[in-house]
Amino acid sequence: MPSVWKYSTMRLFGRKDADEVAGGSAEAIAGFWAWWQENRPGLDSLVAAGAGEELDERLRPAVAAIHPGLVYEVAPGRQAAHALVVTAAGDAELRSPAHRWAGAAPPSDLLWEFHPSRQANPLAMDLTLDVGGFEFALDKLTLGLRVPPNQPRVDVSVHHPIFADLDEDTRTEAALLALDWLLGEDDVARWVGEITAVTSDPIDSVAAAHLPAVVADVASGYTEEEWVLLEGRTGTGAPLVATARHPLRPVDHPLFDQHIAITLPYAHRDENGLPVGDSLAALRDFEERLAARLLKLRDDAVLAAHLSAEGHRIIHVYADPTGDAAIHAKELIVGWEEGEPRVDVGADPAWTAVAPFLT
């Protein structure tokens, strides 16, 4: 492993152009792996020779053919000598294609393993990157850490001596890459909240090596499934009551990019438009039957949240579109007797429909 790693900001952190087209289809992924099988001997030779530029010339268009917003990285493997990482680089809308790409990968061998996100690097503190002509040694990285009360996250201020000499975008991207290597990209998405790259050392800063222990301590408080009850108001000012899974994060269900919204009108409501009496009992019964169906589909769907307001309950389910969750939802509403129920199904890889509940 080289002592100084050089990286390209555009390659590692990619930018989506306005005219990018949708991708990540099963055909595109199958096409990549057919290409990989045919070209692997040459790729193996390029990696062995350290021919990074030529390797990039081969891999870049092959990855872009899956989706132009995906980016790749060749890194040391956990078990194999090398890891090919094809990642959404923080773009929630591309997480599903990256995971479907990895799911279709051939078995790992002595030379290659495959990952849909950057993995934690146990040697991260020994690495030095070349960032804009400056040496970015991770052992000189310091962090300001803040854990908001009753929140499943750690807010991080990242400082390095070279940050004062870098523009804001470059130091932010260097900070993100460092956090990915310290924790792994998925755990950054799960447990790290606000990330700020700062030009002066934060008060009470700690060495970056302590971050995994702090995150593990926060995560230990969220090992059981929990739900939270929330109150608010609709856009028209009507009272709203919601129940949401907590923590609620798309990264925990990377293939669930299909949104299923079940809308149930209810007849019995109080002066605030919230369900009471027989309607409340009927809604609970429906959700119990839905939960039983989803339990059988636990690898294909998850109940994210439901909310009640103005005589309607909306239940939000996220599912793998290759599964049968939408069919089950449509079957369940047939017996609803309080008004006309509806099931709306669409793509929502970033879980925007439940954005207020994401943690």
DANORGI-V929802 format. One record per residue. N is the residue number from 1. RES is the residue in three letters. SS is DSSP state (hx for helix, st for strand, lp for the rest). PHI is phi as a letter, one per 40 degrees, with the letter a starting at -180 (NA if undefined). PSI is psi as a letter, one per 40 degrees, with the letter a starting at -180 (none if undefined). Layout:
n->[N & N]
res->[RES & RES]
ss->[SS & SS]
phi->[PHI & PHI]
psi->[PSI & PSI]
This chain:
n->[1 & 2 & 3 & 4 & 5 & 6 & 7 & 8 & 9 & 10 & 11 & 12 & 13 & 14 & 15 & 16 & 17 & 18 & 19 & 20 & 21 & 22 & 23 & 24 & 25 & 26 & 27 & 28 & 29 & 30 & 31 & 32 & 33 & 34 & 35 & 36 & 37 & 38 & 39 & 40 & 41 & 42 & 43 & 44 & 45 & 46 & 47 & 48 & 49 & 50 & 51 & 52 & 53 & 54 & 55 & 56 & 57 & 58 & 59 & 60 & 61 & 62 & 63 & 64 & 65 & 66 & 67 & 68 & 69 & 70 & 71 & 72 & 73 & 74 & 75 & 76 & 77 & 78 & 79 & 80 & 81 & 82 & 83 & 84 & 85 & 86 & 87 & 88 & 89 & 90 & 91 & 92 & 93 & 94 & 95 & 96 & 97 & 98 & 99 & 100 & 101 & 102 & 103 & 104 & 105 & 106 & 107 & 108 & 109 & 110 & 111 & 112 & 113 & 114 & 115 & 116 & 117 & 118 & 119 & 120 & 121 & 122 & 123 & 124 & 125 & 126 & 127 & 128 & 129 & 130 & 131 & 132 & 133 & 134 & 135 & 136 & 137 & 138 & 139 & 140 & 141 & 142 & 143 & 144 & 145 & 146 & 147 & 148 & 149 & 150 & 151 & 152 & 153 & 154 & 155 & 156 & 157 & 158 & 159 & 160 & 161 & 162 & 163 & 164 & 165 & 166 & 167 & 168 & 169 & 170 & 171 & 172 & 173 & 174 & 175 & 176 & 177 & 178 & 179 & 180 & 181 & 182 & 183 & 184 & 185 & 186 & 187 & 188 & 189 & 190 & 191 & 192 & 193 & 194 & 195 & 196 & 197 & 198 & 199 & 200 & 201 & 202 & 203 & 204 & 205 & 206 & 207 & 208 & 209 & 210 & 211 & 212 & 213 & 214 & 215 & 216 & 217 & 218 & 219 & 220 & 221 & 222 & 223 & 224 & 225 & 226 & 227 & 228 & 229 & 230 & 231 & 232 & 233 & 234 & 235 & 236 & 237 & 238 & 239 & 240 & 241 & 242 & 243 & 244 & 245 & 246 & 247 & 248 & 249 & 250 & 251 & 252 & 253 & 254 & 255 & 256 & 257 & 258 & 259 & 260 & 261 & 262 & 263 & 264 & 265 & 266 & 267 & 268 & 269 & 270 & 271 & 272 & 273 & 274 & 275 & 276 & 277 & 278 & 279 & 280 & 281 & 282 & 283 & 284 & 285 & 286 & 287 & 288 & 289 & 290 & 291 & 292 & 293 & 294 & 295 & 296 & 297 & 298 & 299 & 300 & 301 & 302 & 303 & 304 & 305 & 306 & 307 & 308 & 309 & 310 & 311 & 312 & 313 & 314 & 315 & 316 & 317 & 318 & 319 & 320 & 321 & 322 & 323 & 324 & 325 & 326 & 327 & 328 & 329 & 330 & 331 & 332 & 333 & 334 & 335 & 336 & 337 & 338 & 339 & 340 & 341 & 342 & 343 & 344 & 345 & 346 & 347 & 348 & 349 & 350 & 351 & 352 & 353 & 354 & 355 & 356 & 357 & 358 & 359]
res->[MET & PRO & SER & VAL & TRP & LYS & TYR & SER & THR & MET & ARG & LEU & PHE & GLY & ARG & LYS & ASP & ALA & ASP & GLU & VAL & ALA & GLY & GLY & SER & ALA & GLU & ALA & ILE & ALA & GLY & PHE & TRP & ALA & TRP & TRP & GLN & GLU & ASN & ARG & PRO & GLY & LEU & ASP & SER & LEU & VAL & ALA & ALA & GLY & ALA & GLY & GLU & GLU & LEU & ASP & GLU & ARG & LEU & ARG & PRO & ALA & VAL & ALA & ALA & ILE & HIS & PRO & GLY & LEU & VAL & TYR & GLU & VAL & ALA & PRO & GLY & ARG & GLN & ALA & ALA & HIS & ALA & LEU & VAL & VAL & THR & ALA & ALA & GLY & ASP & ALA & GLU & LEU & ARG & SER & PRO & ALA & HIS & ARG & TRP & ALA & GLY & ALA & ALA & PRO & PRO & SER & ASP & LEU & LEU & TRP & GLU & PHE & HIS & PRO & SER & ARG & GLN & ALA & ASN & PRO & LEU & ALA & MET & ASP & LEU & THR & LEU & ASP & VAL & GLY & GLY & PHE & GLU & PHE & ALA & LEU & ASP & LYS & LEU & THR & LEU & GLY & LEU & ARG & VAL & PRO & PRO & ASN & GLN & PRO & ARG & VAL & ASP & VAL & SER & VAL & HIS & HIS & PRO & ILE & PHE & ALA & ASP & LEU & ASP & GLU & ASP & THR & ARG & THR & GLU & ALA & ALA & LEU & LEU & ALA & LEU & ASP & TRP & LEU & LEU & GLY & GLU & ASP & ASP & VAL & ALA & ARG & TRP & VAL & GLY & GLU & ILE & THR & ALA & VAL & THR & SER & ASP & PRO & ILE & ASP & SER & VAL & ALA & ALA & ALA & HIS & LEU & PRO & ALA & VAL & VAL & ALA & ASP & VAL & ALA & SER & GLY & TYR & THR & GLU & GLU & GLU & TRP & VAL & LEU & LEU & GLU & GLY & ARG & THR & GLY & THR & GLY & ALA & PRO & LEU & VAL & ALA & THR & ALA & ARG & HIS & PRO & LEU & ARG & PRO & VAL & ASP & HIS & PRO & LEU & PHE & ASP & GLN & HIS & ILE & ALA & ILE & THR & LEU & PRO & TYR & ALA & HIS & ARG & ASP & GLU & ASN & GLY & LEU & PRO & VAL & GLY & ASP & SER & LEU & ALA & ALA & LEU & ARG & ASP & PHE & GLU & GLU & ARG & LEU & ALA & ALA & ARG & LEU & LEU & LYS & LEU & ARG & ASP & ASP & ALA & VAL & LEU & ALA & ALA & HIS & LEU & SER & ALA & GLU & GLY & HIS & ARG & ILE & ILE & HIS & VAL & TYR & ALA & ASP & PRO & THR & GLY & ASP & ALA & ALA & ILE & HIS & ALA & LYS & GLU & LEU & ILE & VAL & GLY & TRP & GLU & GLU & GLY & GLU & PRO & ARG & VAL & ASP & VAL & GLY & ALA & ASP & PRO & ALA & TRP & THR & ALA & VAL & ALA & PRO & PHE & LEU & THR]
ss->[lp & lp & lp & st & st & st & lp & lp & hx & hx & hx & hx & hx & lp & lp & lp & lp & lp & lp & lp & lp & lp & lp & lp & lp & hx & hx & hx & hx & hx & hx & hx & hx & hx & hx & hx & hx & hx & hx & hx & hx & hx & hx & hx & hx & hx & hx & hx & hx & lp & lp & hx & hx & hx & hx & hx & hx & hx & hx & hx & hx & hx & hx & hx & lp & lp & lp & lp & lp & lp & st & st & st & st & st & st & lp & lp & lp & lp & lp & st & st & st & st & st & st & lp & lp & lp & lp & hx & hx & hx & hx & hx & hx & hx & hx & hx & hx & hx & hx & lp & lp & lp & lp & lp & lp & lp & lp & st & st & st & st & lp & lp & lp & lp & lp & lp & lp & lp & hx & hx & hx & lp & st & st & st & st & lp & lp & st & st & st & st & hx & hx & hx & lp & st & st & st & st & st & lp & lp & lp & lp & lp & lp & lp & st & st & st & st & st & st & lp & hx & hx & hx & hx & hx & lp & lp & hx & hx & hx & hx & hx & hx & hx & hx & hx & hx & hx & hx & hx & hx & hx & hx & lp & hx & hx & hx & hx & hx & hx & hx & st & st & st & st & st & st & st & lp & lp & lp & lp & lp & lp & lp & st & st & hx & hx & hx & hx & hx & hx & hx & hx & hx & hx & hx & hx & hx & hx & hx & lp & lp & lp & st & st & st & st & st & st & st & st & lp & lp & lp & lp & lp & st & st & st & st & st & st & st & st & lp & lp & lp & hx & hx & hx & hx & lp & lp & lp & lp & st & st & st & st & st & st & st & st & lp & lp & lp & st & lp & lp & lp & lp & lp & st & lp & hx & hx & hx & hx & hx & hx & hx & hx & hx & hx & hx & hx & hx & hx & hx & hx & hx & hx & hx & hx & lp & lp & lp & lp & st & st & st & st & st & st & st & st & st & lp & lp & st & st & st & st & st & st & st & st & lp & lp & lp & lp & lp & hx & hx & hx & hx & hx & hx & hx & hx & hx & hx & hx & lp & lp & lp & lp & lp & lp & st & st & st & st & st & st & lp & lp & lp & lp & hx & hx & hx & hx & hx & hx & lp & lp]
phi->[NA & c & c & b & c & b & b & b & d & c & c & c & b & f & b & c & c & c & c & c & b & c & a & g & c & d & c & c & c & c & c & c & c & c & c & d & d & c & b & d & d & c & c & d & c & c & c & c & c & g & c & c & c & c & c & c & c & c & c & d & c & c & c & c & c & c & a & c & c & c & b & b & a & b & b & c & c & c & b & c & c & b & b & c & b & b & b & c & f & g & c & c & c & b & c & c & d & c & c & c & c & c & c & c & c & c & d & c & b & c & c & b & b & b & b & c & a & c & c & c & b & c & b & d & c & c & c & b & b & c & b & f & g & b & c & b & c & c & c & b & c & b & b & c & b & b & b & c & d & f & b & c & a & b & c & b & b & b & b & a & d & c & c & c & c & b & c & c & c & c & c & c & c & c & c & c & c & c & c & d & c & c & b & g & d & c & c & c & c & c & b & b & c & c & b & b & c & b & c & b & c & c & c & f & c & b & c & d & c & c & d & d & c & c & c & c & c & c & c & c & c & b & c & b & c & b & b & b & c & b & b & a & b & c & c & c & g & c & c & b & b & b & b & b & c & a & c & b & a & d & c & c & b & c & c & c & b & b & c & b & b & b & b & b & c & b & c & b & a & c & c & c & g & c & c & a & f & c & c & c & c & c & c & c & c & c & c & c & c & c & c & c & c & c & c & c & b & d & c & b & a & a & c & c & a & a & b & b & a & f & g & b & b & b & b & b & b & b & a & c & c & c & c & b & c & c & c & c & c & c & c & c & c & d & c & c & b & b & g & c & c & a & b & b & b & a & c & a & c & c & f & c & c & b & d & c & b & c & b]
psi->[h & i & d & h & h & i & i & h & d & d & d & d & e & i & i & h & i & d & e & i & i & i & a & e & i & d & d & d & d & d & d & d & d & d & d & d & d & d & e & d & d & d & d & d & d & d & d & d & e & f & g & d & d & d & d & d & d & d & d & d & d & d & d & d & d & d & h & e & e & i & i & i & h & h & i & h & i & d & d & i & d & i & h & h & h & h & i & e & f & e & h & d & e & e & d & d & d & d & d & d & d & d & d & e & i & i & i & i & a & d & d & i & i & h & i & e & i & h & i & h & h & e & e & d & e & e & i & h & i & h & h & f & e & i & h & g & h & d & e & e & h & i & h & h & h & h & h & i & h & f & h & f & i & h & h & h & h & h & i & i & d & e & d & d & e & i & i & d & d & d & d & d & d & d & d & d & d & d & d & d & d & d & d & h & d & d & d & d & d & d & e & h & b & h & h & h & h & i & e & i & h & i & h & f & i & i & i & d & e & e & d & d & d & d & d & d & d & d & d & e & e & f & e & i & h & i & i & i & h & i & i & a & i & i & d & e & e & i & i & h & h & i & h & i & i & h & i & h & h & d & d & e & g & e & e & g & e & h & h & h & h & h & h & h & i & i & d & h & i & a & e & e & e & i & i & i & b & d & d & d & d & d & d & d & d & d & d & d & d & d & d & d & d & d & d & d & f & d & e & e & i & h & h & d & i & i & i & h & i & f & e & i & h & h & h & h & h & h & i & h & e & e & a & e & d & d & d & d & d & d & d & d & e & d & e & h & e & g & a & h & i & i & h & h & h & i & h & g & d & e & f & d & d & f & d & e & e & i & none]
